[in-house]
């Protein structure tokens, strides 16, 4: 009998010690992978290939793309290892990493991009939700398993000359797009898995800072991501573009860029949902991040098809235009669902922004065009100073359903009565205070 009681007590104790399983907004169990905070260790990456030990020179402004690429190629041929950038500045064009190779930048190391676009090859790639030919990035990785970028050093895109050219073109042509003023990204990782980018400084990208396409199990950890938001601003220097990917973590990052911070993409156009190169984004976790000045802390679109299970939590914004921005393209069938924002503080122009996005869009005829929709969008424990808290515009092009707000205390400088007669079906408020006044749902 005593043995039976002991076994029962042991079983109860073991059960109590088991951590509670986290769930995604749609109720699915979140994989334990998302709670793994283990960092990449240099000692575990294999043989170290220090650039200066292989003829790459420090202290010169010469572009050394060939020399650095030769080190990467040698590393791959010899069974893999880690390319170590030592203290100093090393100028380069596009670099292509191969299976088994990694990149590590020691403190004081700077891998700096060429200011001349001809140092970046033109290849088929993904840009703004389309597959096309465009300039390669400074750091490129395709089809790799386990690729890492680590260290306390800096990857500097040297973007200012590219930014100046863009704004000059915009003066001449106000409709100038990123394909008119083409320029390289800082990192582009495609068709890869088990990727970690940690600790490094990623600054001054000519175009998007980080772009992943058709990847899964990607971690961005404790990064400093910056481009200019004053004087000569860095146009379209998104911090992290997640394009047709799943299982992605952005944790502990500082982001200050002249566009959106974390952006979900996957395709655009009237028939985008029919194209095999496009796809959804799902299981995206953004937590413990700090935003300086950005256009949107989390933006879905404008080149998105279907996004779900998106969580942004435990974050602070110094001065963002929007916290959650749902861009609705009239020319693209879109579905955003099961998005959750929790424990958010700071200052913003609009906390939630939902409206049609019509910049550079082109509608085609389609008889079976699906109605776009946003559903199951939830917010909990929000403390913000806002220009406008609830900035939601309805449209016959999309349907809004099941938006919920729980434990919210915010200011709204516009003093807008956005909760009255809004365009959301099944709209709920629980302990929501705006400008010191408790809000209630008013029936339509």
N, C-alpha and C positions, 0 to 999 in steps of 0.2 A: 504493500500500500504506500509506504514511504517513497519507494522508487517511482511509483506512478505519479505521486504528487510532485516529486522533484522534476520529472520529465515535463509535467504540465507547466510548472513555474518557469522552466527553462524555455519552453516554447513561447510562453507569453512574453518573457523578457526579450527573446530574439525578435518577436513580432514588433515590440515597441521600438526597438532600435532601428528598424528598417525606415529609411527616409521616405517621406511622402512623395509619391510620384507626381511630377508636374504634368499639367495637361495643356495642350494647345487650345486656342479659343473655340475650336470646333469639337472639343472633347477627346481628341486623340491623345494618347500618352506621348509625352516628350521623351525622346531618347536620352539616356544618361550621357551621351556624347556632349550634349549642350551644357552640362554642368562641369565638365572636365576643364580645369583651369591650368593644367600642366603646360609649362613653357618649353620651347625648344632649347636644347643645350648644345652649345658649340662642340663640345667634346663628343657628342653622339652623332655628329654629321660626317664622320670619316676623315680622310686625309685632308689637310688644309693646304690650299693653293693660294699663297699670299701673292698678290699681283706683282709686287716689286721684286719677288724672287724669280719671276719669269719674264723680265725685260720690260714691264710696264712702268713708265716713268711718272714720278710725282713732281709737282711744281711746275709743270709745263701746261700751256693752253692748247697744245696740239691735240687733235682728236685722235684717240687711240682705240677706236672701235675694233680694228683688226687684231691688235695685240691682246686686248681683253677677251675677244671672242676666241682667240687661239688658246687661251688658258682654259676657258670653259670647255672647248672641244677636247683638249688634252685630258682634263679631269674626267669627262665622260668616257673617253677611250680607255682610260686606266682603271675603270671600274667605279667611278663616282667619288664624290667628296664635296668639299665646300670651298667656294671662291671667296677669299678673304680680302676685303678692301682695307688696307692699313690707313693710318692717319695721313691726311693730305687730300688734295683735290685731284680727281682724275676725270678728264673730259671724254665723252663717248657719244656715239650715235646708238642705233638699235643693237641690243644684245639678245641672243636667243639661248635660253637654258634648255638642257636636255635631261633625260631621265637619269636620276641619281645625282644630279648636281644641285647645289644650294648656293645662296648668296648671304654673306655675313659682312656687315660694316662695323668696324670697331669705332669706339668713341673718337670723334675728331675726323673720321673719314667722310669724304664727300664724293659721291658718284654724280657727276654733273653733265647734263645733257647739252648737246651741241645746239647753238642758236641758229644753225642753218638746216632747213628742212631736208635738203638733199642728202643729209647724213642718216636719213631714215627711209628704209625701203618702202615701196608701195606693194602691198599684198592683199589678197582677199581676206576680209575681216568683218567685224560687226561694228556698225556705227549707227546710233540713234534708231535702234530697232530694225535695222535692215542689214542684209549681207551684201557687201560691196567691196570694191577696191579702195583702200585708204592707206594712209601712212601708218607704219608700225609704231609700237611704243618704245620707250627706252628699255624697259625690261619686259621680255616676252617669254611665255611658257605655254606650250601646247601639248596636250595629251600626256601630262605627267601625273605620277602618283607620288605624293609625299613631298612636293616641292616646298621649300621654306625660304623666307627672307627674314633675317634677324639682325640684332646688334643695336648699338646706341648711336650709329652713324646716320648719315643723311643721303637721301636721293633727291637731288635738286634738278628740276626740269628746266631751269634757266628760261622761264617762260616770258619774261618781260618783252623781249623783241617780238615774240609772236603775238602777245597781247596788243602791243602798239600797232602792229600791222592790221589786226582785226578791227580795232576801233577806227583806224584810218579808212578802211574799206567801208565800215558802217556809215561814216560821214558821207561817202560818195554814194553808197547804196544802202538805205535804211533797211532793206530786206535781205541784207547779206547774212548767209547762214554759215554754219560750221563747215559745210562742204565747199563754200566759196573761199573761206579763209582757212584752208586745211593746215593741221598742225598735229604733232604727235601727242599721245597720252604718256603718262608716266609708267604705269604697269598695265599689262594686258595678259590675263591668264585664261585659257580656253580649254574645254574638253578635259579638265583635270579634276583630281579629287585628293582629299586629305592634304589640303594646302594650309600653311600657316604663315601669316605676315605679322611680325611682332616687334614692338619697341622702337622701330626706326622712325626717323623724321622724313615725311614725304611732302616736299614743298615745291611751290612755283611750277606746277605742271602747266605746259602750254595749253592743254585741253583737259579732258577728264583725268582725274588723278589715279584712281584704281578702277579697272573694269574687268569683271569676270563674266564669262559666257559659257553656258552649258557645263557648269562645275557643280560639285557637291562636296559637302563637308569641308568648308572653307572657314578659317578663323582669322579675323583681324583683331589683334590684341594690343592694347596700350600704345596706340600710334599717335603721333602728332602730325596732323594733316592740315596744310596751310596754303592759301594763295591770297593775293592782295584783294582787299575789299574796299580800298580807298585809293585815291590818286589814279594810277593806271591799274584798273581792275582786271582780274584774270577771268575772261569770259568763258563760261561753261566749264569751270574747273571743278565739277562735281567731286565730292570726296570719295564715294564708293558707289559704283554702278553695278547692280546685280541683275544680270541679263539671262533669263531662262535658266535659273539655278535653283537648287534646293539645299536645305540644311546648311545655313550660313549663320555665323555668330560675329557680331561686331561688339566688342567689349572693352570698356575703359579707354575709349579713344577721344582725343580732342580734335574737333573739326571746325575750321574757319575758312570758308571758301566763298567765292563770288558766284555761287549757284547752290544747288541742293546738296545736302550732306549724304544721306543714304537714299538711293533711288532704285526702285524696282522697274525693270524693263523686260521686254519679251517679244516685241513686234508692234508694227503699226500698219495701218491701211485697211481699206474696206474688206479685203479678203485675207487679212493677216492670220486669222485663225485656221486657214486652210494650208498655210505654208509650213512645211516640215522643219524648216530651220528656226521657226519661232517656238515659243513655249511659255509655260507658266513659271511663276516664282512661288515657292511655298516653304514653310518651316524656316522663317527668318527671325532671329532673336537679336535685338539691339538693346544693350543694357549698360548702365554705369558710364554713360558717355557725357561729355561736356561740349556744348556747342557755343562757339563765339558768335560771329555773324555768318548766317547762312540764309538761303532763300526758303528752304524747307528742311526740318530735321528729318522727317520721313516723308518721301514723296512716292506715290504710286502713279506711274506714267511720266511723261505723257505717252511713252511708247510701251504700254503694258496691255496684256490680254487678260490673263486670269491670275490673280494673286490671292493667296489665303494662308492662314496661320502665320500672321505677322504680329510680333510683340515688340513694343518699345517701352522700356521701363527704367526707373531709377536714374533719370537723366535731368540735366539742368541746361537751360539756354540763357546766355547773356543777352542776346539781341537778335532773335530770328524773325524773319518775315512770317513764317508759318511753322506750326509744330507738326500737324498732320495735314498733308495736301493731297487730295484725291483729284487728279487731273482727268477730266472726262472728254475724250476726243470724239466729236460727232462723226468722224470718218472711220472709226475703229470699234469693233465689238469688244466691250470690256466688262469684266466682272471682278470686283474687289469684295472680298468677304472675310469674316473672322479676323478682324484687325483690332488689336487691343493696346491702349496706351495707359500706363499706370505709373504713379509716383513721379510726377513731372513738375518741376519748378522753374521760375525765371520770368523772362519778359519776351513778349512776341507782338507782332502786328495783328495776326489772326491765329487763333489757336487751332480751329478746324476750318479748313477751306475746301469747299466742294463747288466746282463750277465748270462749265464747258471750257475746253482748251482748244483754241482755234489757230494758234500760231503755226504757220507753215503746214497746214493740213490740206488734203485733197480728197474730197469725197467722190466715190465712184458709184455707179448704179448697181444695186444688188437687191433682188426681189426678196431673198430670205434673210435680210440683215437682222441679226438678233438685237433685242433691246438691251442696252447696257444696264448694269445695276451695281449698287453697293448695298451690302446687307451685313448685319451682325458686326457693327462697328461700336466698340465700347471704350469707355474712359473711366478711370477710377483713381481717386486720391490726387487731384490736380490742384496746384496752387500757383497761379500765374497772374502777372500784370499784363493785360491784353488791350490792344487797340480795339479789336472785336473778337469776342470769344467764339461765337457760333456764326460763321460766315458761310452759309450753305444756300446755294441757288438751285432751284429745281429746273427741270427741262423735260420736254417731251421725248428727248433722246435717251433718257435713262430713268431708272426707278430706284428709289432710296427706301430702305426698310430695316427696322430693328436697330436703331441707334440708341444707346443707353449711356447715362451719365450717373456716376455714383461717387458721393463724397467729393464734391467740387466746391472750391471757394476761390473765386477769381474777381478781378476788376475788369470792367469793360468800358473803356474811355468813350466809345461811341454810344454807350448806353442803349445799344440796339435791343429791340424786343424780338430777337431772332427765334425764340422758342414759341412765339405765337403764330399760328397759321403757317407753320413751316411745312416743307414738302416731304417730310419723312413719315412713312407709315410705321405704326408700332413704335412710338417714340416714348422713352421713359426717363424720368428724373428721380433721383433719390438723394436727398440731402445735398441739393445743389444751391449755392448761394452766389449771387452775382451783385457786386456793388453793395454788399451787406444785406441784400434782400433775398429771402428764400424763394426759389422758383417752383412753380407747379406747372403741370401739363394742362394746357387749355385746349379743349376739344375743338376740332375744326368745324 
